């Protein structure tokens, strides 16, 4: 029975109790993740909604084989975190129910915790830092308590993300290694960190993790109306750089997020939340998504796929990065199931 078959049966079971260094040969044969992040418009109540299962049926028809959710803790100026605490056996439905539902649907599972920064002094997660040692200690103490409790109670996940986009905090290497060791002690899941597209080379603790996780919002063209050839060349340049980094660190790579807003700046600033409702913007969004997925598939020997950003339970038509639009689902199906060419946006 080879490693690939065991991984298909359940990556979490396969990883149980094994140090990161021993995992690398098996990870080399890990199948592609065709993942989707199911997001929320609040604190995650939608993840426990009975309609969550209906979304999984739709996603499977697009070729999706894995689903991610992103539980929150709120960060404050003094470094403290606030989250809904719980004891083992009393896990909130919005945390545990999506894992059960996803497993019943035969899909893999990723848990990707996020810090809620709105209402804090930080404009985004990449600004979080504490020069005052007491605040920094408070942050890591709270963060470790939260992340370990979450990892323990979501231990059926195939992948657990120990941090997301905390660009200025990764320099505290020893604190992160302590967090990672504590998480590894409570979950058999493969571990990664979700580094921003422009800072993954600054993370000093990839050796302690199982995959290199990257938020895939790379600029691929600054042209006003880039052709498919230009978009493809931009993506291939990105992948060449990532492959070099993969060879350096010896870990497979996973796009922990990948997506494009409906915007005329989609290729130049994929991270931008400012949208454009024009047909031209929709066409560019669709082409960026299709070509990105195609180029990722060309590199599956070392890149284990992506979790697309983002999907919702029920209707959320005015959300940004909204993937339920028919012209986008057609592009996803076109690459992941290959049933034929997709039509243009209308």
C-alpha positions as CSV (number, residue, x, y, z in Angstrom):
1,X,0.0,0.0,0.0
2,X,1.8,3.2,-1.1
3,X,1.9,6.6,0.6
4,X,-0.4,8.2,-1.9
5,X,-3.2,5.7,-1.2
6,X,-2.8,6.3,2.5
7,X,-3.0,10.0,2.0
8,X,-6.2,9.7,0.0
9,X,-7.6,7.7,3.0
10,X,-6.9,10.6,5.3
11,X,-3.9,12.8,5.6
12,X,-4.5,13.5,9.3
13,X,-4.4,9.8,10.2
14,X,-1.2,9.4,8.2
15,X,0.6,12.2,10.0
16,X,-0.3,11.1,13.5
17,X,2.6,11.3,15.9
18,X,5.3,11.9,13.3
19,X,8.0,14.7,13.3
20,X,8.1,17.1,10.5
21,X,11.4,15.8,9.1
22,X,10.0,12.3,8.7
23,X,7.0,13.5,6.8
24,X,8.8,14.9,3.8
25,X,8.9,11.7,1.6
26,X,5.2,11.2,2.1
27,X,4.4,14.8,1.5
28,X,6.1,14.6,-1.8
29,X,3.3,12.3,-3.0
30,X,0.4,14.3,-1.5
31,X,-2.3,14.8,-4.1
32,X,-3.4,18.2,-5.2
33,X,-5.7,20.2,-3.0
34,X,-8.5,21.7,-5.0
35,X,-9.7,23.7,-2.1
36,X,-12.4,26.3,-1.3
37,X,-12.5,28.6,1.7
38,X,-16.1,29.0,3.0
39,X,-16.1,32.4,4.6
40,X,-18.7,34.2,6.8
41,X,-20.2,37.6,7.1
42,X,-19.9,37.6,10.9
43,X,-18.2,35.3,13.4
44,X,-18.9,32.0,11.6
45,X,-22.5,31.1,12.5
46,X,-23.0,30.1,8.9
47,X,-20.5,27.3,9.3
48,X,-23.0,25.5,11.6
49,X,-26.0,26.3,9.3
50,X,-27.7,23.2,7.9
51,X,-27.2,24.7,4.4
52,X,-23.5,24.2,4.8
53,X,-23.9,20.6,3.5
54,X,-25.8,21.9,0.4
55,X,-22.8,24.1,-0.5
56,X,-20.5,21.1,-0.3
57,X,-22.7,19.3,-2.9
58,X,-22.3,22.2,-5.2
59,X,-18.5,22.5,-4.6
60,X,-18.0,18.8,-5.3
61,X,-19.6,19.4,-8.7
62,X,-16.9,22.0,-9.4
63,X,-14.1,19.6,-8.7
64,X,-13.4,20.8,-5.1
65,X,-11.9,18.2,-2.9
66,X,-11.1,20.2,0.3
67,X,-12.8,22.9,2.3
68,X,-11.3,25.5,4.7
69,X,-12.9,27.6,7.5
70,X,-11.3,30.4,9.4
71,X,-12.3,30.8,13.1
72,X,-11.6,34.2,14.7
73,X,-10.0,35.6,17.8
74,X,-10.1,39.4,18.3
75,X,-6.8,41.2,18.9
76,X,-6.4,44.3,21.1
77,X,-3.9,47.1,21.4
78,X,-2.3,45.7,24.5
79,X,-1.6,42.3,22.8
80,X,-4.5,40.5,24.4
81,X,-6.8,38.2,22.5
82,X,-10.5,37.6,23.0
83,X,-12.3,34.6,21.8
84,X,-15.2,32.4,22.8
85,X,-13.6,30.0,25.2
86,X,-14.7,26.4,25.6
87,X,-13.8,23.2,27.2
88,X,-13.1,19.9,25.4
89,X,-16.4,18.3,24.7
90,X,-18.2,21.6,24.5
91,X,-16.9,23.0,21.3
92,X,-19.0,25.6,19.6
93,X,-21.0,24.3,16.7
94,X,-19.5,26.8,14.3
95,X,-16.0,25.3,15.0
96,X,-16.7,21.6,15.0
97,X,-19.8,21.2,12.8
98,X,-18.2,22.2,9.5
99,X,-15.5,19.6,10.0
100,X,-18.0,16.8,10.6
101,X,-20.1,17.9,7.7
102,X,-17.1,18.1,5.4
103,X,-15.9,14.7,6.5
104,X,-19.3,13.2,5.8
105,X,-19.1,14.6,2.3
106,X,-15.8,12.9,1.7
107,X,-13.8,16.1,1.4
108,X,-10.5,17.1,3.1
109,X,-10.5,19.8,5.7
110,X,-8.3,22.8,6.6
111,X,-8.6,25.0,9.6
112,X,-7.1,28.5,9.1
113,X,-7.4,30.7,12.2
114,X,-7.6,34.5,11.6
115,X,-7.1,37.4,13.9
116,X,-9.9,39.9,13.8
117,X,-8.1,43.3,13.7
118,X,-11.0,45.6,13.0
119,X,-11.6,48.0,15.9
120,X,-7.9,47.7,16.9
121,X,-5.0,50.1,16.1
122,X,-3.9,47.7,13.2
123,X,-5.2,48.3,9.7
124,X,-4.5,44.6,8.8
125,X,-2.9,41.5,10.3
126,X,0.5,42.4,8.7
127,X,0.7,45.5,10.9
128,X,0.4,43.5,14.2
129,X,3.6,44.0,16.3
130,X,4.4,44.9,19.9
131,X,7.7,46.7,20.7
132,X,6.9,46.6,24.4
133,X,8.0,43.2,25.8
134,X,5.1,42.9,28.2
135,X,2.5,43.3,25.4
136,X,4.4,40.9,23.2
137,X,4.5,38.2,25.9
138,X,0.8,38.8,26.5
139,X,0.1,38.3,22.8
140,X,2.1,35.0,22.5
141,X,0.6,33.7,25.8
142,X,-3.0,34.4,24.6
143,X,-2.2,33.3,21.1
144,X,-0.8,30.0,22.1
145,X,-3.7,29.3,24.5
146,X,-6.2,30.0,21.7
147,X,-4.5,28.2,18.9
148,X,-3.7,25.1,20.9
149,X,-7.3,24.8,22.1
150,X,-8.6,25.3,18.6
151,X,-6.1,22.7,17.2
152,X,-7.0,20.2,19.8
153,X,-10.7,20.5,19.2
154,X,-10.4,20.4,15.4
155,X,-7.9,17.6,15.4
156,X,-9.8,15.8,12.6
157,X,-8.5,18.5,10.2
158,X,-6.1,17.4,7.5
159,X,-4.3,20.7,7.6
160,X,-4.0,23.2,10.4
161,X,-2.6,26.7,9.9
162,X,-0.7,28.0,12.9
163,X,-0.9,31.7,11.8
164,X,-2.1,33.9,9.0
165,X,-0.4,37.0,7.5
166,X,1.4,38.1,10.7
167,X,4.2,39.6,8.7
168,X,5.9,41.7,11.5
169,X,5.5,38.9,14.1
170,X,7.4,36.1,12.4
171,X,10.8,37.6,13.5
172,X,10.0,36.3,17.0
173,X,11.3,32.9,16.0
174,X,11.5,31.1,19.3
175,X,8.0,32.1,20.3
176,X,6.7,30.7,17.1
177,X,8.6,27.5,17.5
178,X,7.1,27.1,20.9
179,X,3.6,27.7,19.5
180,X,4.2,25.1,16.7
181,X,5.5,22.5,19.1
182,X,2.5,23.0,21.3
183,X,0.1,22.7,18.4
184,X,1.8,19.6,17.0
185,X,1.4,17.9,20.4
186,X,-2.4,18.1,20.2
187,X,-3.2,17.4,16.5
188,X,-2.1,14.9,13.9
189,X,-2.9,17.5,11.1
190,X,-0.2,18.6,8.7
191,X,0.9,22.1,9.9
192,X,1.6,25.2,7.8
193,X,1.7,29.0,8.2
194,X,-0.1,31.3,5.8
195,X,2.6,33.8,4.7
196,X,1.7,36.8,2.7
197,X,2.8,36.7,-1.0
198,X,5.6,39.2,-0.4
199,X,7.0,37.9,2.9
200,X,7.2,34.1,2.7
201,X,11.0,34.3,2.4
202,X,11.2,36.1,5.8
203,X,9.6,33.2,7.7
204,X,12.5,31.6,9.8
205,X,10.6,28.5,11.0
206,X,9.5,26.6,7.8
207,X,11.7,23.7,8.9
208,X,9.3,23.2,11.9
209,X,6.3,22.9,9.6
210,X,5.1,20.4,6.9
211,X,4.2,22.7,4.1
212,X,5.1,26.2,3.0
213,X,1.8,28.2,3.0
214,X,1.5,31.3,0.8
215,X,-1.3,33.8,0.4
216,X,-1.2,33.8,-3.4
217,X,-2.0,37.5,-4.2
218,X,1.0,38.0,-6.5
219,X,0.9,40.8,-9.1
220,X,1.1,39.2,-12.5
221,X,0.8,42.2,-14.8
222,X,0.6,45.9,-14.5
223,X,-0.8,46.4,-18.0
224,X,-4.2,48.0,-18.3
225,X,-5.6,45.2,-20.5
226,X,-3.2,42.2,-20.3
227,X,-3.6,39.4,-22.8
228,X,-3.9,35.7,-21.7
229,X,-0.2,35.3,-22.8
230,X,0.9,38.1,-20.5
231,X,-1.1,36.8,-17.6
232,X,0.3,33.3,-18.1
233,X,3.9,34.7,-18.3
234,X,3.4,36.6,-15.1
235,X,2.1,33.5,-13.3
236,X,4.9,31.3,-14.6
237,X,7.5,33.8,-13.4
238,X,5.9,33.7,-9.9
239,X,6.0,29.9,-9.9
240,X,9.6,29.8,-11.0
241,X,10.5,31.9,-7.9
242,X,8.4,29.7,-5.6
243,X,9.9,26.6,-7.0
244,X,13.3,27.9,-6.2
245,X,12.2,28.5,-2.6
246,X,10.6,25.1,-2.4
247,X,13.9,23.5,-3.4
248,X,15.7,25.7,-0.8
249,X,13.5,24.7,2.1
250,X,12.6,21.2,1.0
251,X,8.9,21.5,1.7
252,X,5.9,21.3,-0.7
253,X,4.0,24.5,-1.2
254,X,0.3,25.2,-0.8
255,X,-1.6,28.4,-1.7
256,X,-3.5,28.9,1.6
257,X,-5.5,31.6,-0.3
258,X,-5.9,32.4,-4.0
259,X,-8.5,34.7,-5.5
260,X,-9.3,37.8,-7.6
261,X,-11.8,40.5,-7.0
262,X,-13.9,41.8,-9.8
263,X,-11.7,44.7,-10.6
264,X,-9.7,46.2,-13.5
265,X,-6.8,46.0,-11.1
266,X,-7.2,42.2,-10.6
267,X,-3.9,41.4,-12.3
268,X,-1.8,44.2,-10.8
269,X,-3.3,44.3,-7.2
270,X,-5.0,40.9,-6.6
271,X,-5.3,41.8,-2.9
272,X,-7.4,44.9,-3.4
273,X,-10.9,44.9,-2.0
274,X,-12.0,47.8,-4.2
275,X,-14.2,46.3,-6.9
276,X,-15.6,47.2,-10.3
277,X,-19.0,46.0,-11.5
278,X,-18.1,46.4,-15.2
279,X,-18.1,43.5,-17.7
280,X,-14.5,44.2,-18.5
281,X,-13.6,43.7,-14.9
282,X,-15.5,40.5,-14.8
283,X,-13.7,39.2,-17.9
284,X,-10.3,40.0,-16.3
285,X,-11.2,38.4,-13.0
286,X,-12.3,35.2,-14.8
287,X,-9.1,35.1,-17.0
288,X,-6.8,35.6,-14.0
289,X,-8.5,32.8,-12.1
290,X,-8.5,30.4,-15.0
291,X,-4.9,31.0,-15.9
292,X,-3.8,30.9,-12.3
293,X,-5.4,27.5,-11.8
294,X,-3.9,26.2,-15.0
295,X,-0.4,27.2,-14.1
296,X,-0.7,25.7,-10.7
297,X,-1.8,22.4,-12.2
298,X,1.4,22.5,-14.4
299,X,3.5,22.5,-11.1
300,X,1.7,19.8,-9.1
301,X,4.9,17.9,-8.6
302,X,5.9,20.3,-5.9
303,X,2.9,22.7,-5.4
304,X,0.0,21.0,-3.7
305,X,-2.7,23.3,-5.0
306,X,-4.8,26.1,-3.5
307,X,-7.7,27.1,-1.4
308,X,-9.7,29.6,-3.3
309,X,-11.0,32.8,-1.6
310,X,-14.0,32.8,-1.1
311,X,-17.4,31.1,-1.0
312,X,-20.4,31.6,1.3
313,X,-23.3,29.7,2.7
314,X,-26.4,31.0,0.9
315,X,-26.3,34.3,-1.0
316,X,-23.7,36.9,-0.5
317,X,-23.8,38.6,-3.9
318,X,-22.4,41.9,-2.7
319,X,-19.3,40.4,-1.1
320,X,-15.9,41.0,-2.7
321,X,-13.9,38.0,-4.1
322,X,-17.3,36.3,-4.5
323,X,-16.9,33.1,-6.4
324,X,-20.5,32.0,-6.7
325,X,-20.9,34.0,-9.9
326,X,-21.7,31.5,-12.8
327,X,-18.9,32.7,-15.0
328,X,-16.4,32.0,-12.2
329,X,-17.8,28.6,-11.2
330,X,-17.6,27.7,-14.9
331,X,-13.9,28.6,-14.9
332,X,-13.2,26.5,-11.8
333,X,-15.1,23.6,-13.3
334,X,-13.2,24.1,-16.6
335,X,-9.8,23.6,-14.9
336,X,-10.6,21.2,-12.1
337,X,-13.1,18.9,-14.0
338,X,-12.2,19.9,-17.6
339,X,-15.7,19.3,-19.1
340,X,-15.1,21.8,-21.9
341,X,-14.7,25.5,-22.5
342,X,-16.5,28.0,-20.3
343,X,-18.6,30.9,-21.6
344,X,-17.7,34.6,-21.0
345,X,-19.3,36.7,-18.2
346,X,-22.6,38.3,-19.0
